[in-house]
Amino acid sequence: MSITTPAAGRPTVVLVHGAFAESASWSGVIEKLLADGFPVIALANPLRGVAFDAGYLRDVLGDVSGDIVLVGHSYGGSVISNGATDAVKALVFIGAFAPEAGESAAQLSGKYEGGSLGDTLTAVPLAEGGNDLYIVQDKYHGQFAADSSAEVAAVMAVTQRPITEAALNEPSGEPAWKTRPSWFLFGSADKNIPAEAHRFMAERAGSKRTVELEGGSHTVGIPEAGHVVDLIREAAAAVSGE
């Protein structure tokens, strides 16, 4: 039995959150997609490492019937780039990394000036070795979600899920965007991944359409969920041949 119920003419949309967020960060997008009749899964991304997380994504995708549109935010872009199965027909990157083979999220975020994430992080040592990284709560709004209200950002800061430091430095494998069409959306005021890095990755991937939202933060897809859904609809239409 599949996790979702297939819908005629609608691919399943699988949403993959990134670091310092969780699956409910897609709530505004999910509501609109469900209203449109799309089957939707918001993956609980483990945030343990690129290969590990991509493997978990593939396991979940294996239980989905029909075509799939994969959507990734932030580090989730690295996961969808590495975790796509044959059923995945399109990739949508929302403020996300689209690494080349051998590149890490840390390398890409530092490729151009403008990122300030490192100044806002705190590390929690793990018993098995390495560190989990969190954004310090009182720095979360300005760093991660400046275009959301202070009240919304405060809840996001409390519910953020950590990522291992190793995951941000783990090199990507051969990326799915080389063999599948892709769409990109990001904010011009992203402080985690500089806008110039987003433009570079979108152009390199041969983006079908790139949307840059003026003044948008790293989580621009939360206040601008409508723009995200428009891009997903476009990708889904391309998949279904509409």
Buried (B, 14 or more C-beta within 10 A) or exposed (E): EEEBEEEEEBBBBBBBBBBBBBBEBBEBBBEBBEEBEBBBBBBEBBBBBBBBBBBBBBEBBEEBBBBBBBBBBBBBBBBBBBBBBEBBBBBBBBBBBBBBEEBBBBBBBBBBEBBEBEEBBEEEEEEEEBBBBBBEBEBBBBBBBBBBEEEBBBEBBEEBBBBBBBBBEBBBBEBBBEEBBBBBBBBBBBBBBBBEBBBBBBEEBEBBBBBBBEEBBBBBBBBBBEBBBBBBBBBBEBBBEE
